[in-house]
């Protein structure tokens, strides 16, 4: 089983951005603890392109939740 943390659309959450999720996953350092990228949630941050989010998660990206906000 793998647990994947998903980015959230609210900046007030401590692990809202892909960067913060990757930091946590690296800290836990367990192959069963990875990342899920939600493209619609990334779009809520106007200055964070989806491509950058994918590159940020890199090898830790295991699930891609694709949707838009329109």
matplotlib code that plots the C-alpha trace (Angstrom):
import matplotlib.pyplot as plt

x = [0.0, 1.2, -0.1, -0.1, -0.5, -2.5, -1.8, -4.6, -6.1, -5.7, -2.5, -3.4, -2.8, 0.7, 1.1, -0.9, 1.8, 3.6, 6.9, 5.8, 4.4, 7.7, 9.5, 7.3, 7.7, 11.4, 11.4, 9.3, 11.7, 9.5, 8.8, 5.2, 4.7, 4.5, 2.7, -0.5, -0.7, -4.1, -3.9, -7.1, -5.7, -2.4, -4.5, -5.7, -2.2, -1.9, 1.9, 2.5, 2.3, 1.3, 4.5, 6.5, 4.5, 5.2, 8.9, 8.8, 7.3, 9.5, 10.3, 7.8, 4.8, 2.9, -0.7, -2.0, -5.5, -6.3, -9.1, -9.6, -11.5, -13.8]
y = [0.0, 3.5, 6.7, 9.7, 13.3, 15.6, 19.3, 21.5, 24.7, 26.8, 28.5, 28.4, 24.6, 23.8, 21.3, 23.1, 23.4, 20.6, 22.0, 21.6, 18.1, 17.0, 18.3, 16.2, 13.1, 13.4, 13.9, 10.7, 8.9, 5.8, 4.3, 3.8, 7.6, 9.5, 12.4, 13.0, 16.1, 17.7, 19.9, 21.8, 22.7, 23.9, 26.2, 28.0, 29.5, 32.0, 32.0, 28.3, 26.6, 22.9, 22.0, 23.4, 21.4, 18.2, 18.9, 19.8, 16.5, 14.6, 11.1, 11.4, 11.9, 8.6, 9.8, 12.5, 13.9, 15.8, 18.3, 22.0, 24.7, 25.8]
z = [0.0, -0.8, 0.9, -1.4, -0.1, -2.4, -2.8, -1.6, -3.1, 0.1, 1.1, 4.7, 4.8, 5.9, 3.0, 0.4, -2.3, -4.1, -2.7, 0.9, 0.3, -1.2, 1.8, 4.1, 1.9, 2.0, 5.7, 6.2, 3.8, 3.2, -0.2, 0.8, 1.4, -1.9, -3.7, -5.6, -7.8, -8.3, -11.4, -10.5, -7.1, -8.6, -10.8, -7.6, -7.2, -10.1, -10.0, -10.0, -13.4, -13.5, -15.3, -12.4, -9.9, -11.8, -11.9, -8.2, -7.2, -9.6, -8.6, -5.6, -8.0, -8.0, -8.7, -11.1, -10.4, -13.6, -13.7, -14.4, -12.6, -15.4]

ax = plt.figure().add_subplot(projection="3d")
ax.plot(x, y, z, "-o")
ax.set_aspect("equal")
plt.show()
